[in-house]
Amino acid sequence: MKQNIYDNEIFFKGYTSLRNSGKTYNDFIEQPAIKSVLPSLDGKNILDLGCGAGDFAKYCIENGASKVVGIDISKNMIEYANKENNHEKINYICTSIEDLDLQNHKFDLIVSSLAVHYIADYSATIEKVTSLLNKNGEFIFSTEHPIVTARKKMSNWVDDNEGNRLHWALDNYQEEGEQHWYIDGVIKYHRTISTLINTLINKGLVLEKIIEPQSIPTGLEKMPKLINEKRRPSFIVIKAKKSSLER
Ligand SMILES: C[S@@+](CC[C@H](N)C(=O)[O-])C[C@H]1O[C@@H](n2cnc3c(N)ncnc32)[C@H](O)[C@@H]1O
């Protein structure tokens, strides 16, 4: 099932106002981690899967990329990206990752920030990514950490009677599949670390780096609760490369 919660007007408004606050998990944890593993972007042809408002696409151009294609299932997001992060070297396309059909296109780098956990068929996604990469091309993506997606309720923090946080209760880890989010009808998909990694390997990618990021120091000043990332990670960032032997 393809999901498009970002075209729900109330959700979209809330999301964009949160992102525009500049005080989010993305700003202090996820984006710094993604950027820390980027190769040189000079002259690169880049695909951003689930590009959202286009900030990352713009960042790539500002850092030397020759061309970026940003795709997103949400009309709202693509409109916003075209308005706020428009550039002659960026092409935003409103389509889902599942339906994306870019035959005859190849990319040096494919990036996907926090979109993969919305996709039901991870294996097909990785197969598509591999087919769209040039030889030696790289794939960098972030997704919610399996420690966090293995849950039946919104939060697995356990507090004592005085409200002191005791621990994160990891449970149902091996039970892959749909996890219902706090918004009705929104599904995120839980996958184990081995599924995330072995699928990449099976589809012909070579693992280069994994990060389980914590907050950067500014984040801890501006959002003290990010200290909890030391106790359990919210995200995982994975970098893989297409081998020069693959077609
Ligand atoms: C958490 S937002 C991240 C946006 C952007 N990557 C960023 O980091 O700012 C997730 C994005 O993935 C998009 N998305 C979710 N499911 C998708 C799908 N099946 N195909 C394409 N985009 C999808 C959403 O519309 C949303 O823009």
The ligand as a Tripos MOL2 file, in Angstrom:
@<TRIPOS>MOLECULE
LIG
   27    29     1     0     0
SMALL
NO_CHARGES

@<TRIPOS>ATOM
      1 C1         10.0870   12.5140    6.8340 C.3       1 LIG1
      2 S1          9.8300   13.1880    5.2470 S.3       1 LIG1
      3 C2         11.4990   13.5060    4.7670 C.3       1 LIG1
      4 C3         11.6070   14.4900    3.6340 C.3       1 LIG1
      5 C4         13.0250   14.7840    3.1550 C.3       1 LIG1
      6 N1         13.6990   13.5840    2.6950 N.3       1 LIG1
      7 C5         13.8170   15.4430    4.2370 C.2       1 LIG1
      8 O1         14.7020   14.8230    4.8130 O.co2     1 LIG1
      9 O2         13.5460   16.6270    4.5350 O.co2     1 LIG1
     10 C6          9.4190   11.7610    4.2800 C.3       1 LIG1
     11 C7          9.1040   12.0990    2.8440 C.3       1 LIG1
     12 O3          8.9570   10.8690    2.1470 O.3       1 LIG1
     13 C8          7.8780   11.0080    1.2500 C.3       1 LIG1
     14 N2          7.3490    9.6660    0.9420 N.ar      1 LIG1
     15 C9          6.7390    8.8070    1.7830 C.ar      1 LIG1
     16 N3          6.4000    7.6820    1.1380 N.ar      1 LIG1
     17 C10         6.8250    7.8340   -0.1400 C.ar      1 LIG1
     18 C11         6.7700    7.0180   -1.2940 C.ar      1 LIG1
     19 N4          6.2070    5.8120   -1.2570 N.pl3     1 LIG1
     20 N5          7.3010    7.4890   -2.4550 N.ar      1 LIG1
     21 C12         7.8760    8.7190   -2.4970 C.ar      1 LIG1
     22 N6          7.9490    9.5460   -1.4300 N.ar      1 LIG1
     23 C13         7.4360    9.1060   -0.2660 C.ar      1 LIG1
     24 C14         6.8920   11.8870    1.9920 C.3       1 LIG1
     25 O4          5.9180   12.4580    1.1380 O.3       1 LIG1
     26 C15         7.8180   12.8890    2.6600 C.3       1 LIG1
     27 O5          8.0430   14.0040    1.8460 O.3       1 LIG1
@<TRIPOS>BOND
     1     1     2 1
     2     2     3 1
     3     2    10 1
     4     3     4 1
     5     4     5 1
     6     5     6 1
     7     5     7 1
     8     7     8 2
     9     7     9 1
    10    10    11 1
    11    11    12 1
    12    11    26 1
    13    12    13 1
    14    13    14 1
    15    13    24 1
    16    14    15 ar
    17    14    23 ar
    18    15    16 ar
    19    16    17 ar
    20    17    18 ar
    21    17    23 ar
    22    18    19 1
    23    18    20 ar
    24    20    21 ar
    25    21    22 ar
    26    22    23 ar
    27    24    25 1
    28    24    26 1
    29    26    27 1
@<TRIPOS>SUBSTRUCTURE
     1 LIG1         1 GROUP 0 **** ****
